[in-house]
Amino acid sequence: QYCKEINDNYQRGNYLSVIGNCRSIINHVPPIFGYEKFNEVANNYGGKSFQKNMKHLNTSMRSIADGYVHETIRKKENIPNETQINFSQDLDLLIAEILRKIRE
């Protein structure tokens, strides 16, 4: 459902929803890989290439999402744009690995 909502919101230009749902995914999936936190997945699961992409999600995507989700309102706000929230390549690798794991 997260993926459906990400795709739907991306098409509609609802980038706050996209980045929030991306953040929810990395909070949600660690048990699939035998870990409690996504940081553990990024640092310990799979090969170096997979880990590199997961570290990117864990640092860059998490930071961008947290900036929008956890900051209090200011006099002037920026909303995320398509470029800022595009973590599709890293998410695609993560989802492919999730599918592989749950089909084992």
Secondary structure, 3 states (H helix, E strand, C coil): CHHHHHHHHHHHCCHHHHHHHHHHHHHHCHHHHCCCCHHHHHHHCCCHHHHHHHHHHHHHHHHHHHHHHHCCCCCCCCCCCCCCCCCHHHHHHHHHHHHHHHCC
